[in-house]
């Protein structure tokens, strides 16, 4: 038996590259035979061969050299990880290789491709499969044994592709198996990670290639609780969001490593960021206790220890009330150019200046004319009226005619509009002296993802901006010296990209986004320095 396995292993090693080349080609052919919509619904995004190899190489460093491998991949595809497993481990080491693939489109091809190897591939839904009932490889009754090496790129199926019945089923079995109750907003990969708990042997190693979203959003909190309390979280490597790991999905990715064992006392987790799994750009050790108190985890791959040590310092939310700009529900209808106002003879009393989108705003300091309107080449005005329809029709016939165009176009029935009364009124967003762009990329001409704007005008802003309203104590200080307003703006602009990006969230392709609460958590030390000569009560 041993001699036979050794001979087969040698033959297999000689043909591995050829087989992997065939697999990659078949993967491309199978992907192209399905529409993007079909694969999005099932969350089918193939792992790059180089990343699969790197993950198995790293797994090998975490396992004892003489380990007998009992491998599990719950979302097999065509077998990128299995191919890398066979490359990194000798065939005699691989005692068992179990896999699941829900889609016969890929599964049948994979069975044919790997038919001369130890793989046992089940074409069925992993979440419906019955877990093994034995934690030891020496079970005398022949029961199935649990895996000591799990490597998986689970389906990235968004929650809106799951029916309510399916969500309830997944919630129930996840709570039964892992003691974790997931939100119905959780994506399918969250369920895969928790359900796999029942399939892992004690001290088994797991490596998951998953989106970074769980580290920052509310629905990910139970996943973080599981990683901190139920297993020993070893390492999280976050890829640079510009370096998208899936060519057909704009999602930022991480590799999460943990051991199926309770965490030891004073355990610390390694966070790495950028470049590759084996040669990261940055590395930081974080204690489990500090992670328990942290709302966001992606920032630990971006922030220096110095910045993290200042987490308890004064923050922007202590100085500003931060709100998202207003959402009209139909900018093309409600945001108007001067020539449109003239054409439709709209009364100016229902129009107020509004800033253009950041990409059309050429300056970061907005001056104002004698009327308070922004001095910009691109002048825009927001239509908002709170008068009831009968009064508009009687007193403002030209405005009534314009609003009737909105009725004919169905604008009044759009979600935001029909939830306003009247539908042509707008949210209350008075002008703010400071604004921050809501999203952006680093790889632009500016080289920075976010811009702070100083607004001297009475223009409001739409929801592509965050509006910073000074709280009373700060507003009182800013009343007199006009230069102080500019100094506070310049201090905002000196907040590092690192600090802002670490508080926000990032999407594949390097698109960074900040919500009001996230911007509010940015440190305000630069502003405190400016205000140090003033008395802020």
C-alpha angles and dihedrals in degrees: 000000000000093000091048091051092049092052091047089049092055092049090047093051090053091054100036097098092049092049092047091050089052090048093052091048092049090048091056092047093048092047092050091052090064129062121246089245092055093051093044091055091055093037093238111169115150122230116243110247093232092054092047090053092047092051093051091046089053092046089055090059090055096050128075109263094242096047119145104223123227100183130198131185112176094189104038106169105175093330112266092158094042090053089051090047091056090048095051102037129049116245094245088058092058105082095169138002117192124179141172130207122176097198118072087198087075100019098061091050091048092052090053093045096051099032094120093054133076093261119135104196119187117199099212142092109290091210089063095047122108112243122234116269099212130076096187130072090215097064107154094208098058095246119160114269129224125251123260093191121044119176119173147162097198123204113282094216112160117229094249089066090059120083120232090248091053092047091052091049092049092046091053098049092042090055091047094050105034103017088238124127109206125204118250086241090066118115120236094258089067091060092047092055094050097041091053088067088085091054098053126092121227109282089012118151124236129191117187126189102204141147116277091232096099090064095064111024129080095244089058095061094090089052090053090048089053093049093049101041110024103040138020106263106212108176144346118202116193117198120221102268090228087061097069112198094204118053092205100043128061097214130127112236141208136186112224119199124191142155123231095244136092112270116261121240114284091010118177128203125217116231116193131179140196138359107041141333093255097038108033124181094227137017132191134172116222126187118236089238093057090048092053090060096045120097093197129038105180090077091068089072090052107036128082121230089251092059093045091052088059094056093117094054125110112294135204091255088063090060104030141041102224122203135171114248118260123284113219098185089224115039092174089062103035102035108069139184120227092253090055091051089052094046094053094035093230118183111251092219088077095047128080129177118267129187121250119242115285093255089059095043107093098185136054095208114058116204122201135223125225091281093051094252116142115260098234134133088232108060117189133177132199119226114220129155129171098189116115117254096254092055093046090051093050100043106025110036095168091052089047091054091051092049090050087059087058090052092050091049091051093243091131089061096054114116100255095038097051090051092058126079110244096018092225095058120098139220117274107258112152116196115279126207093225130044136176126201113251099222141001149144133253095222094072131107089269092049091217128098098215136042129201114214127203108212118198092168135084091245119129123208140230126236095281085081136058113224119216114204113189112238116239097269093050093039089056091054092047094054098085119028108058090195091061090063090058093045091054089050091050089049090053089051090053092061102115123252086233092061095046096044091048091057096045133056131256135213131205113286091038101282108156123199134190125198119200094258091049093051088047090060093059114111116261098203094120091056092045088057090054093047095045090100092050131071111244109184 
